[in-house]
Amino acid sequence: MIVKNLDEIINTDADVDTAQWRSRRLLLAQDGMGFSLHDTLIKKGEALHLWYKHHLEAVYCIEGEGEIEEKKNGKIHSIRPGTVYALNEHDQHILRANKGSQMRMVCVFNPPVTGREVHDKDGAYALPEQA
């Protein structure tokens, strides 16, 4: 059994903080679950151009508001607490947090990340064996 608390993750190697987002990685590849689980903050007013070409991702918003734009067709979806979105087709997208609030998201990645990944020039994470 694996039992962790967010307090144990903050300010460790599993807490990745960038100018646009902060990802507290609760479960990683080394935990052997077949997915990784992240508590992620999208900072106020940020717009992230992302394309997880190597990973499937499901995201559940628990705090804040923003939107996600599908790059293939320009469709925009509002995000608020209780909203879930799944990138089941490796969808290229733009994730925007409103200027007035950060968004707090629970993110699940398959395959799992190893822990220190940051987005490459395409907005993707490398596969674990490439990280």
Disulfide bonds with the S-S distance in Angstrom:
none
